[in-house]
Amino acid sequence: MAETGNQRNLTKGEKTKYRLARAMKECMKTTSVENITVKQITEKCELTRQTFLDKYDLINWYFDKLLAKSFEHMGQGKTVYDALVKKFTYIQEEQKFFSAAFRYDEQNSLRQHDFELILA
């Protein structure tokens, strides 16, 4: 989740979400998703509780950003296949994050979110 050239043009709110996502990723290295607290995430990135959204919404938001990034070149000579390969390349690069995220399978989970996107 390193800052890219595109991230320099983000709104303050989006930059905050990326900071929270990086902190969540760090927490996921040692703690299961369901056991990570909002306090752990906000302390890790030095933000206040008021700046935080639901941790599952945060995971789903980051996944949506990854998905959008993988499809951003559609119509510019890239195929749907190429975009899907890119999506899974991003997931592989963030393997620990997504492995932990997909392990959780309750309400508002990434697994459920991704399934809803597929069916849409």
CNS distance restraints for C-alpha pairs under 8 A (distance, minus, plus):
assign (resid   1 and name CA) (resid  18 and name CA) 7.37 0.50 0.50
assign (resid   1 and name CA) (resid  21 and name CA) 7.86 0.50 0.50
assign (resid   1 and name CA) (resid  22 and name CA) 6.29 0.50 0.50
assign (resid   3 and name CA) (resid   7 and name CA) 5.68 0.50 0.50
assign (resid   3 and name CA) (resid   8 and name CA) 7.25 0.50 0.50
assign (resid   4 and name CA) (resid   8 and name CA) 6.85 0.50 0.50
assign (resid   5 and name CA) (resid   9 and name CA) 7.61 0.50 0.50
assign (resid   6 and name CA) (resid  10 and name CA) 7.23 0.50 0.50
assign (resid   7 and name CA) (resid  15 and name CA) 7.42 0.50 0.50
assign (resid  10 and name CA) (resid  14 and name CA) 5.85 0.50 0.50
assign (resid  10 and name CA) (resid  15 and name CA) 6.17 0.50 0.50
assign (resid  11 and name CA) (resid  15 and name CA) 6.28 0.50 0.50
assign (resid  12 and name CA) (resid  16 and name CA) 6.20 0.50 0.50
assign (resid  13 and name CA) (resid  17 and name CA) 6.31 0.50 0.50
assign (resid  14 and name CA) (resid  18 and name CA) 6.28 0.50 0.50
assign (resid  15 and name CA) (resid  19 and name CA) 6.29 0.50 0.50
assign (resid  16 and name CA) (resid  20 and name CA) 6.19 0.50 0.50
assign (resid  16 and name CA) (resid  51 and name CA) 7.81 0.50 0.50
assign (resid  17 and name CA) (resid  21 and name CA) 6.02 0.50 0.50
assign (resid  17 and name CA) (resid  58 and name CA) 7.30 0.50 0.50
assign (resid  18 and name CA) (resid  22 and name CA) 6.13 0.50 0.50
assign (resid  18 and name CA) (resid  62 and name CA) 7.71 0.50 0.50
assign (resid  19 and name CA) (resid  23 and name CA) 6.27 0.50 0.50
assign (resid  19 and name CA) (resid  45 and name CA) 6.30 0.50 0.50
assign (resid  20 and name CA) (resid  24 and name CA) 6.06 0.50 0.50
assign (resid  20 and name CA) (resid  41 and name CA) 6.61 0.50 0.50
assign (resid  20 and name CA) (resid  42 and name CA) 6.95 0.50 0.50
assign (resid  20 and name CA) (resid  45 and name CA) 6.45 0.50 0.50
assign (resid  20 and name CA) (resid  52 and name CA) 7.69 0.50 0.50
assign (resid  20 and name CA) (resid  58 and name CA) 7.71 0.50 0.50
assign (resid  21 and name CA) (resid  25 and name CA) 6.08 0.50 0.50
assign (resid  21 and name CA) (resid  58 and name CA) 6.59 0.50 0.50
assign (resid  21 and name CA) (resid  59 and name CA) 7.11 0.50 0.50
assign (resid  21 and name CA) (resid  62 and name CA) 6.89 0.50 0.50
assign (resid  22 and name CA) (resid  26 and name CA) 6.33 0.50 0.50
assign (resid  22 and name CA) (resid  45 and name CA) 7.95 0.50 0.50
assign (resid  23 and name CA) (resid  27 and name CA) 6.29 0.50 0.50
assign (resid  23 and name CA) (resid  41 and name CA) 5.42 0.50 0.50
assign (resid  23 and name CA) (resid  42 and name CA) 7.47 0.50 0.50
assign (resid  23 and name CA) (resid  44 and name CA) 5.64 0.50 0.50
assign (resid  23 and name CA) (resid  45 and name CA) 5.69 0.50 0.50
assign (resid  24 and name CA) (resid  28 and name CA) 6.12 0.50 0.50
assign (resid  24 and name CA) (resid  41 and name CA) 5.60 0.50 0.50
assign (resid  24 and name CA) (resid  55 and name CA) 7.98 0.50 0.50
assign (resid  25 and name CA) (resid  29 and name CA) 6.73 0.50 0.50
assign (resid  25 and name CA) (resid  97 and name CA) 5.55 0.50 0.50
assign (resid  26 and name CA) (resid  30 and name CA) 7.72 0.50 0.50
assign (resid  27 and name CA) (resid  31 and name CA) 5.91 0.50 0.50
assign (resid  27 and name CA) (resid  36 and name CA) 6.84 0.50 0.50
assign (resid  27 and name CA) (resid  40 and name CA) 7.40 0.50 0.50
assign (resid  27 and name CA) (resid  41 and name CA) 6.97 0.50 0.50
assign (resid  28 and name CA) (resid  32 and name CA) 5.97 0.50 0.50
assign (resid  28 and name CA) (resid  33 and name CA) 6.36 0.50 0.50
assign (resid  28 and name CA) (resid  36 and name CA) 7.56 0.50 0.50
assign (resid  28 and name CA) (resid  96 and name CA) 7.68 0.50 0.50
assign (resid  28 and name CA) (resid  97 and name CA) 6.47 0.50 0.50
assign (resid  28 and name CA) (resid 100 and name CA) 6.59 0.50 0.50
assign (resid  29 and name CA) (resid  96 and name CA) 7.09 0.50 0.50
assign (resid  29 and name CA) (resid  97 and name CA) 7.66 0.50 0.50
assign (resid  31 and name CA) (resid  35 and name CA) 6.29 0.50 0.50
assign (resid  31 and name CA) (resid  36 and name CA) 6.16 0.50 0.50
assign (resid  32 and name CA) (resid  36 and name CA) 6.42 0.50 0.50
assign (resid  32 and name CA) (resid 100 and name CA) 6.65 0.50 0.50
assign (resid  33 and name CA) (resid 100 and name CA) 6.56 0.50 0.50
assign (resid  33 and name CA) (resid 101 and name CA) 6.55 0.50 0.50
assign (resid  33 and name CA) (resid 104 and name CA) 6.72 0.50 0.50
assign (resid  34 and name CA) (resid 104 and name CA) 7.13 0.50 0.50
assign (resid  36 and name CA) (resid  40 and name CA) 6.68 0.50 0.50
assign (resid  36 and name CA) (resid  41 and name CA) 7.57 0.50 0.50
assign (resid  37 and name CA) (resid  41 and name CA) 6.62 0.50 0.50
assign (resid  38 and name CA) (resid  42 and name CA) 6.14 0.50 0.50
assign (resid  38 and name CA) (resid  49 and name CA) 7.28 0.50 0.50
assign (resid  38 and name CA) (resid  52 and name CA) 7.54 0.50 0.50
assign (resid  38 and name CA) (resid  55 and name CA) 7.06 0.50 0.50
assign (resid  39 and name CA) (resid  43 and name CA) 5.90 0.50 0.50
assign (resid  39 and name CA) (resid  49 and name CA) 7.07 0.50 0.50
assign (resid  40 and name CA) (resid  44 and name CA) 6.10 0.50 0.50
assign (resid  41 and name CA) (resid  45 and name CA) 6.61 0.50 0.50
assign (resid  42 and name CA) (resid  46 and name CA) 5.71 0.50 0.50
assign (resid  42 and name CA) (resid  47 and name CA) 4.93 0.50 0.50
assign (resid  42 and name CA) (resid  48 and name CA) 5.97 0.50 0.50
assign (resid  42 and name CA) (resid  49 and name CA) 6.33 0.50 0.50
assign (resid  42 and name CA) (resid  52 and name CA) 7.35 0.50 0.50
assign (resid  43 and name CA) (resid  47 and name CA) 6.32 0.50 0.50
assign (resid  43 and name CA) (resid  48 and name CA) 7.61 0.50 0.50
assign (resid  47 and name CA) (resid  51 and name CA) 6.74 0.50 0.50
assign (resid  48 and name CA) (resid  52 and name CA) 7.38 0.50 0.50
assign (resid  53 and name CA) (resid  57 and name CA) 6.70 0.50 0.50
assign (resid  53 and name CA) (resid  58 and name CA) 6.58 0.50 0.50
assign (resid  54 and name CA) (resid  58 and name CA) 6.21 0.50 0.50
assign (resid  55 and name CA) (resid  59 and name CA) 6.37 0.50 0.50
assign (resid  56 and name CA) (resid  60 and name CA) 6.18 0.50 0.50
assign (resid  56 and name CA) (resid 108 and name CA) 6.11 0.50 0.50
assign (resid  56 and name CA) (resid 109 and name CA) 6.16 0.50 0.50
assign (resid  56 and name CA) (resid 110 and name CA) 7.23 0.50 0.50
assign (resid  57 and name CA) (resid  61 and name CA) 5.88 0.50 0.50
assign (resid  57 and name CA) (resid 108 and name CA) 7.27 0.50 0.50
assign (resid  58 and name CA) (resid  62 and name CA) 6.20 0.50 0.50
assign (resid  59 and name CA) (resid  63 and name CA) 6.25 0.50 0.50
assign (resid  59 and name CA) (resid 101 and name CA) 7.12 0.50 0.50
assign (resid  59 and name CA) (resid 110 and name CA) 6.77 0.50 0.50
assign (resid  60 and name CA) (resid  64 and name CA) 6.14 0.50 0.50
assign (resid  60 and name CA) (resid 109 and name CA) 7.66 0.50 0.50
assign (resid  60 and name CA) (resid 110 and name CA) 5.64 0.50 0.50
assign (resid  60 and name CA) (resid 113 and name CA) 6.74 0.50 0.50
assign (resid  61 and name CA) (resid  65 and name CA) 6.29 0.50 0.50
assign (resid  62 and name CA) (resid  66 and name CA) 6.25 0.50 0.50
assign (resid  63 and name CA) (resid  67 and name CA) 6.11 0.50 0.50
assign (resid  63 and name CA) (resid 110 and name CA) 7.92 0.50 0.50
assign (resid  64 and name CA) (resid  68 and name CA) 6.08 0.50 0.50
assign (resid  65 and name CA) (resid  69 and name CA) 6.10 0.50 0.50
assign (resid  66 and name CA) (resid  70 and name CA) 6.23 0.50 0.50
assign (resid  66 and name CA) (resid  87 and name CA) 6.87 0.50 0.50
assign (resid  66 and name CA) (resid  90 and name CA) 6.88 0.50 0.50
assign (resid  67 and name CA) (resid  71 and name CA) 6.44 0.50 0.50
assign (resid  67 and name CA) (resid  87 and name CA) 5.95 0.50 0.50
assign (resid  68 and name CA) (resid  72 and name CA) 5.96 0.50 0.50
assign (resid  69 and name CA) (resid  87 and name CA) 7.94 0.50 0.50
assign (resid  70 and name CA) (resid  83 and name CA) 5.27 0.50 0.50
assign (resid  70 and name CA) (resid  84 and name CA) 7.05 0.50 0.50
assign (resid  70 and name CA) (resid  86 and name CA) 5.26 0.50 0.50
assign (resid  70 and name CA) (resid  87 and name CA) 5.00 0.50 0.50
assign (resid  70 and name CA) (resid  90 and name CA) 7.81 0.50 0.50
assign (resid  71 and name CA) (resid  80 and name CA) 7.90 0.50 0.50
assign (resid  71 and name CA) (resid  83 and name CA) 5.19 0.50 0.50
assign (resid  71 and name CA) (resid  84 and name CA) 7.80 0.50 0.50
assign (resid  71 and name CA) (resid  87 and name CA) 7.86 0.50 0.50
assign (resid  73 and name CA) (resid  77 and name CA) 7.67 0.50 0.50
assign (resid  73 and name CA) (resid  78 and name CA) 6.30 0.50 0.50
assign (resid  73 and name CA) (resid  83 and name CA) 7.83 0.50 0.50
assign (resid  74 and name CA) (resid  78 and name CA) 5.32 0.50 0.50
assign (resid  74 and name CA) (resid  79 and name CA) 6.57 0.50 0.50
assign (resid  74 and name CA) (resid  80 and name CA) 7.26 0.50 0.50
assign (resid  74 and name CA) (resid  83 and name CA) 7.24 0.50 0.50
assign (resid  75 and name CA) (resid  79 and name CA) 7.71 0.50 0.50
assign (resid  78 and name CA) (resid  82 and name CA) 5.96 0.50 0.50
assign (resid  78 and name CA) (resid  83 and name CA) 6.99 0.50 0.50
assign (resid  79 and name CA) (resid  83 and name CA) 6.36 0.50 0.50
assign (resid  80 and name CA) (resid  84 and name CA) 6.16 0.50 0.50
assign (resid  81 and name CA) (resid  85 and name CA) 6.16 0.50 0.50
assign (resid  82 and name CA) (resid  86 and name CA) 6.17 0.50 0.50
assign (resid  83 and name CA) (resid  87 and name CA) 6.17 0.50 0.50
assign (resid  84 and name CA) (resid  88 and name CA) 6.30 0.50 0.50
assign (resid  85 and name CA) (resid  89 and name CA) 6.08 0.50 0.50
assign (resid  86 and name CA) (resid  90 and name CA) 6.23 0.50 0.50
assign (resid  87 and name CA) (resid  91 and name CA) 6.33 0.50 0.50
assign (resid  88 and name CA) (resid  92 and name CA) 6.00 0.50 0.50
assign (resid  89 and name CA) (resid  93 and name CA) 6.19 0.50 0.50
assign (resid  90 and name CA) (resid  94 and name CA) 6.33 0.50 0.50
assign (resid  91 and name CA) (resid  95 and name CA) 5.73 0.50 0.50
assign (resid  91 and name CA) (resid  98 and name CA) 6.57 0.50 0.50
assign (resid  94 and name CA) (resid  98 and name CA) 6.24 0.50 0.50
assign (resid  95 and name CA) (resid  99 and name CA) 5.71 0.50 0.50
assign (resid  96 and name CA) (resid 100 and name CA) 6.15 0.50 0.50
assign (resid  97 and name CA) (resid 101 and name CA) 6.15 0.50 0.50
assign (resid  98 and name CA) (resid 102 and name CA) 5.81 0.50 0.50
assign (resid  99 and name CA) (resid 103 and name CA) 6.19 0.50 0.50
assign (resid 100 and name CA) (resid 104 and name CA) 7.02 0.50 0.50
assign (resid 101 and name CA) (resid 109 and name CA) 7.53 0.50 0.50
assign (resid 101 and name CA) (resid 110 and name CA) 6.22 0.50 0.50
assign (resid 101 and name CA) (resid 111 and name CA) 7.90 0.50 0.50
assign (resid 102 and name CA) (resid 109 and name CA) 7.37 0.50 0.50
assign (resid 102 and name CA) (resid 110 and name CA) 5.82 0.50 0.50
assign (resid 102 and name CA) (resid 111 and name CA) 5.44 0.50 0.50
assign (resid 104 and name CA) (resid 109 and name CA) 6.20 0.50 0.50
assign (resid 104 and name CA) (resid 110 and name CA) 7.61 0.50 0.50
assign (resid 104 and name CA) (resid 111 and name CA) 7.66 0.50 0.50
assign (resid 105 and name CA) (resid 109 and name CA) 5.49 0.50 0.50
assign (resid 105 and name CA) (resid 110 and name CA) 7.57 0.50 0.50
assign (resid 105 and name CA) (resid 111 and name CA) 6.30 0.50 0.50
assign (resid 105 and name CA) (resid 112 and name CA) 7.22 0.50 0.50
assign (resid 106 and name CA) (resid 112 and name CA) 7.96 0.50 0.50
assign (resid 107 and name CA) (resid 112 and name CA) 7.53 0.50 0.50
assign (resid 108 and name CA) (resid 112 and name CA) 6.51 0.50 0.50
assign (resid 108 and name CA) (resid 113 and name CA) 6.75 0.50 0.50
assign (resid 109 and name CA) (resid 113 and name CA) 6.17 0.50 0.50
assign (resid 110 and name CA) (resid 114 and name CA) 5.92 0.50 0.50
assign (resid 111 and name CA) (resid 115 and name CA) 6.18 0.50 0.50
assign (resid 112 and name CA) (resid 116 and name CA) 6.21 0.50 0.50
assign (resid 113 and name CA) (resid 117 and name CA) 6.34 0.50 0.50
assign (resid 114 and name CA) (resid 118 and name CA) 6.28 0.50 0.50
assign (resid 115 and name CA) (resid 119 and name CA) 6.35 0.50 0.50
assign (resid 116 and name CA) (resid 120 and name CA) 6.11 0.50 0.50
